[in-house]
């Protein structure tokens, strides 16, 4: 977003952002180290949910973290979309967390469409 703003004079208020399939907030387990890193980077503790019976383990909502970053960069809330598919839960999508070395890969892209 910053590069598009700085290099092409794009106003972030007019950008669209979309989340494709990704690991969901109920499946992405992290430890204290990741939680602390996010806290030091200014992310709210609300992105993390402690896992009952697993001290020092948390579920992290990566999509919510990315959404906060996009909003902070000036993209409007109504211009942020999500397909709502968790790659860990849906076996039609590759997930390293679920399948380890047997998983496939996905591709993401960013594009500019001339007005």
PyMOL commands that set and color helices and strands:
alter all, ss='L'
color gray80, all
select helices_A, chain A and resi 2-8+12-14+32-40+45-47+62-72+77-79+96-102
alter helices_A, ss='H'
color red, helices_A
select strands_A, chain A and resi 17-19+29-31+48-50+57-60+80-82
alter strands_A, ss='S'
color yellow, strands_A
deselect
rebuild
show_as cartoon
